[in-house]
């Protein structure tokens, strides 16, 4: 259980350790197409992020797809995006194993015990998106926070925690979530000297952000998460 004091402690720790006034998002938050958000979100769990970035780069290079949008102020027009349906067509042609071996060059699994290939998890995630008629960035608002959508995603092996789902929302443009993974957990432990679960971690950072935004009005929750991630990554 978190307390009001926990939130204030986290907020003060953020102020002392992070460069909040100049914090900004990295390129990955400005992907050109929605399938890249799915690939990144699924492959990023439990690994060094460099390997995830390389997976996305390999996919883009193989199919001649732009990785990062040239305009950071608005999402690309749908005519400039690779749709989820087109992405599923690629999977139809190559299959899960070839996507893992030839395209992603990565055979990581969603977990060491009873996990599936992350390549397969990306497929299943994309199929759920398509079933909810979400093909482009412009469609994402219809699924964010939708219980039926989230239930289906969390039924995919390795997605029960919802961490990848929250990260997908962030990559797809939402400022209302954090990715409560091991980086956040370590940061919170440094501040509070105790561990919190995923739900508590999300809640305490959310409350700390409400405190911080009074002094840093342009600091979004997503930017705060990324600042924490960069801080932990550099340690």
GUKOL-823363 format. One line per field, with one value per residue (C-alpha): residue in one letter; x, y, z. Coordinates in pm, 1 decimal, padded with zeros to 6 digits, always signed. Example, Ala and Ser with C-alpha at 12.3 -4.5 7.8 and 13.67 -1.06 7.14 Angstrom:
2
rest [A	S]
xx [+01230.0	+01367.0]
yy [-00450.0	-00106.0]
zz [+00780.0	+00714.0]
***
This chain:
235
rest [X	X	X	X	X	X	X	X	X	X	X	X	X	X	X	X	X	X	X	X	X	X	X	X	X	X	X	X	X	X	X	X	X	X	X	X	X	X	X	X	X	X	X	X	X	X	X	X	X	X	X	X	X	X	X	X	X	X	X	X	X	X	X	X	X	X	X	X	X	X	X	X	X	X	X	X	X	X	X	X	X	X	X	X	X	X	X	X	X	X	X	X	X	X	X	X	X	X	X	X	X	X	X	X	X	X	X	X	X	X	X	X	X	X	X	X	X	X	X	X	X	X	X	X	X	X	X	X	X	X	X	X	X	X	X	X	X	X	X	X	X	X	X	X	X	X	X	X	X	X	X	X	X	X	X	X	X	X	X	X	X	X	X	X	X	X	X	X	X	X	X	X	X	X	X	X	X	X	X	X	X	X	X	X	X	X	X	X	X	X	X	X	X	X	X	X	X	X	X	X	X	X	X	X	X	X	X	X	X	X	X	X	X	X	X	X	X	X	X	X	X	X	X	X	X	X	X	X	X	X	X	X	X	X	X]
xx [+00000.0	+00131.9	+00088.9	+00081.5	+00429.1	+00553.3	+00438.0	+00612.1	+00929.5	+00931.0	+00865.6	+01155.4	+01382.6	+01288.2	+01376.3	+01712.3	+01815.9	+01652.1	+01688.3	+01314.7	+01326.7	+01499.9	+01363.8	+01232.6	+01131.7	+01362.7	+01303.4	+01114.7	+00818.5	+00779.0	+00748.7	+00615.2	+00372.5	+00171.4	+00317.5	+00655.5	+00500.7	+00382.3	+00724.9	+00900.1	+00652.2	+00669.0	+01041.0	+01144.8	+01030.0	+01309.3	+01600.4	+01862.0	+01682.9	+01956.1	+01845.5	+01487.8	+01593.1	+01789.2	+01484.3	+01278.9	+01561.3	+01599.5	+01229.4	+01224.0	+01533.7	+01406.9	+01081.2	+01196.8	+00978.8	+01051.2	+01117.7	+01086.4	+00837.7	+00985.5	+00713.5	+00712.3	+00413.7	+00153.6	+00105.1	+00177.6	-00110.9	-00254.9	-00134.5	+00222.3	+00183.0	+00216.9	-00119.7	-00172.2	-00352.8	-00054.3	+00170.2	-00044.5	-00013.2	+00364.1	+00320.0	+00089.3	+00366.3	+00660.5	+00515.2	+00621.0	+00947.2	+01079.8	+00989.4	+01191.3	+01488.8	+01510.7	+01346.2	+01389.1	+01697.2	+01578.3	+01431.5	+01365.6	+01063.0	+00806.8	+00927.4	+01174.7	+00896.7	+00611.5	+00679.8	+00615.8	+00840.9	+00814.5	+00763.1	+00441.2	+00335.6	+00372.9	+00145.2	-00118.8	-00104.3	-00152.6	-00442.7	-00620.9	-00563.3	-00702.9	-01007.1	-01080.6	-01039.0	-00720.0	-00486.6	-00329.2	-00222.5	-00548.0	-00741.9	-00562.1	-00789.1	-01068.4	-00876.7	-00680.7	-00824.4	-01095.2	-01151.4	-01231.9	-00917.4	-00696.2	-00841.5	-00757.1	-00403.8	-00337.7	-00445.1	-00144.1	+00132.3	+00374.9	+00137.8	-00048.4	+00133.2	+00014.5	+00357.8	+00397.6	+00040.4	+00102.0	+00424.9	+00237.4	-00003.7	+00291.0	+00463.2	+00131.8	+00104.7	-00065.3	+00078.6	-00130.1	+00075.2	+00415.4	+00594.1	+00621.7	+00909.2	+01235.3	+01376.4	+01086.4	+01105.8	+01473.8	+01415.8	+01131.3	+01337.5	+01620.7	+01377.1	+01162.0	+01395.8	+01117.9	+00964.6	+00623.5	+00417.1	+00322.8	-00004.3	+00153.0	+00446.7	+00213.8	+00005.6	+00294.9	+00460.0	+00122.7	+00080.4	+00438.9	+00379.7	+00079.3	+00312.5	+00592.9	+00371.8	+00297.0	+00660.7	+00718.6	+00389.7	+00513.7	+00631.7	+00405.9	+00379.9	+00534.2	+00833.9	+00880.5	+00886.0	+01145.6	+01361.5	+01357.9	+01443.5	+01740.9	+01862.7	+01849.9	+02000.7	+02304.4	+02373.2]
yy [+00000.0	+00341.6	+00658.4	+01029.8	+01050.8	+00791.6	+01012.0	+01317.3	+01116.1	+00995.8	+01348.3	+01487.8	+01206.2	+01286.5	+01652.2	+01565.3	+01301.9	+01393.9	+01690.6	+01750.4	+02096.0	+01961.1	+01605.3	+01492.3	+01178.7	+00975.6	+00888.7	+00568.6	+00773.4	+00907.7	+00590.6	+00621.8	+00329.0	+00151.5	-00200.5	-00066.3	+00019.1	-00340.9	-00482.9	-00248.9	-00304.9	-00684.1	-00724.4	-00470.9	-00675.1	-00814.2	-00734.0	-00472.1	-00211.5	-00207.1	-00550.7	-00423.0	-00120.7	-00348.9	-00569.6	-00268.5	-00142.1	-00481.1	-00498.6	-00147.9	-00205.4	-00537.6	-00389.5	-00035.7	+00122.1	+00457.1	+00404.3	+00753.6	+01021.3	+01344.3	+01545.7	+01526.6	+01756.0	+01531.1	+01170.6	+01075.5	+01066.0	+00715.8	+00708.2	+00725.4	+00445.8	+00070.0	-00051.8	-00335.4	-00526.0	-00485.4	-00600.1	-00910.8	-00975.5	-00984.8	-01242.6	-01440.8	-01458.5	-01531.0	-01707.0	-01673.1	-01869.7	-01693.9	-01356.6	-01447.9	-01591.1	-01392.7	-01058.6	-00986.5	-01211.3	-01264.4	-01578.8	-01440.5	-01578.8	-01397.0	-01592.6	-01868.9	-02095.6	-02180.0	-01864.7	-01823.2	-01657.1	-01281.1	-01294.7	-01488.6	-01253.0	-00960.1	-01144.9	-01215.7	-00856.7	-00728.3	-00965.5	-00826.4	-00472.2	-00562.7	-00728.3	-00394.7	-00210.8	-00041.6	-00010.7	+00331.2	+00577.3	+00759.4	+00454.3	+00404.6	+00624.5	+00370.5	+00092.2	+00271.8	+00163.5	-00048.0	-00347.1	-00600.9	-00503.2	-00519.1	-00853.9	-01003.8	-00865.3	-00994.2	-01342.5	-01359.2	-01566.5	-01327.8	-01029.4	-01090.0	-00813.8	-00546.0	-00382.5	-00421.5	-00301.2	+00019.8	+00073.0	+00021.3	+00296.2	+00524.8	+00452.0	+00504.5	+00855.6	+00843.0	+01063.7	+00894.9	+00581.9	+00468.2	+00142.2	-00003.0	-00236.7	-00318.1	+00031.1	+00196.5	-00066.6	+00005.4	+00380.4	+00344.7	+00112.4	+00368.3	+00633.0	+00431.5	+00145.4	-00105.7	-00286.3	-00209.6	-00425.5	-00317.4	-00150.3	+00032.6	+00145.5	+00293.1	+00463.9	+00619.1	+00760.9	+00897.7	+01073.6	+01198.1	+01341.7	+01537.6	+01697.8	+01764.5	+01915.6	+02207.6	+02311.7	+02164.1	+02231.8	+02084.7	+01758.6	+01478.8	+01143.2	+00978.0	+01213.1	+01154.0	+00778.7	+00822.1	+01044.8	+00775.0	+00510.9	+00713.9	+00771.7	+00402.5	+00297.2	+00519.2	+00366.0]
zz [+00000.0	-00095.2	+00107.8	+00039.6	+00190.8	-00059.4	-00346.4	-00200.9	-00140.4	-00501.3	-00628.3	-00425.6	-00543.4	-00903.6	-00850.4	-00699.1	-00954.7	-01286.5	-01522.1	-01537.0	-01698.4	-02008.5	-02019.8	-02356.8	-02542.9	-02765.1	-03131.5	-03049.4	-02931.2	-03283.6	-03489.0	-03842.3	-03817.8	-03549.4	-03606.0	-03495.0	-03158.3	-03124.7	-03210.6	-02967.3	-02683.6	-02702.9	-02765.0	-02497.7	-02200.3	-01983.7	-02216.0	-02293.2	-02504.5	-02770.3	-02886.7	-02920.0	-03122.6	-03352.2	-03409.2	-03521.0	-03741.2	-03910.5	-03986.3	-04133.9	-04343.9	-04478.2	-04604.6	-04682.6	-04416.6	-04251.4	-03881.1	-03735.0	-03835.2	-03967.5	-03792.9	-03412.2	-03375.1	-03536.8	-03639.9	-04003.1	-04245.6	-04279.3	-04639.3	-04506.1	-04249.5	-04266.4	-04139.5	-03895.4	-04172.9	-04405.9	-04121.6	-04077.3	-04450.8	-04404.5	-04129.5	-04356.8	-04614.4	-04383.7	-04080.4	-03717.5	-03740.1	-04049.7	-03902.6	-03592.9	-03780.4	-04104.4	-04031.9	-03661.5	-03626.9	-03272.7	-03118.3	-02770.5	-02590.5	-02377.8	-02073.8	-01999.8	-01875.4	-02112.2	-02311.7	-02682.4	-02936.8	-02910.0	-03284.4	-03220.7	-02942.4	-03185.0	-03428.3	-03164.1	-03034.8	-03390.7	-03453.3	-03146.8	-03272.9	-03613.5	-03456.9	-03287.3	-03621.8	-03504.2	-03802.6	-03768.5	-03500.2	-03570.3	-03444.5	-03112.6	-02903.7	-02959.9	-02780.9	-02506.6	-02173.7	-02339.6	-02112.4	-02384.4	-02574.0	-02266.2	-02159.4	-02498.7	-02497.3	-02145.8	-02249.4	-02482.8	-02316.9	-02149.1	-02148.7	-01822.7	-01630.3	-01870.7	-01881.2	-02257.9	-02306.5	-02112.9	-02305.6	-02632.9	-02531.0	-02460.2	-02790.7	-02969.2	-02826.7	-02486.0	-02211.1	-01940.0	-01871.1	-01752.5	-01820.0	-01465.5	-01546.0	-01368.7	-01438.4	-01257.7	-00981.9	-00920.2	-00912.7	-00664.6	-00446.5	-00438.7	-00317.7	-00076.2	+00015.8	-00046.8	-00343.6	-00491.9	-00726.3	-01079.5	-00978.5	-00683.5	-00898.7	-01157.6	-00889.3	-00696.5	-01009.8	-01119.2	-00784.8	-00786.3	-01132.7	-01003.5	-00749.5	-00998.6	-01267.1	-01033.5	-01072.9	-01420.1	-01607.3	-01936.2	-01781.8	-01902.9	-01729.5	-02032.9	-02031.1	-01657.9	-01718.4	-01992.6	-01771.9	-01503.2	-01763.7	-01893.2	-01538.3	-01450.3	-01780.6	-01719.2	-01376.1]
***
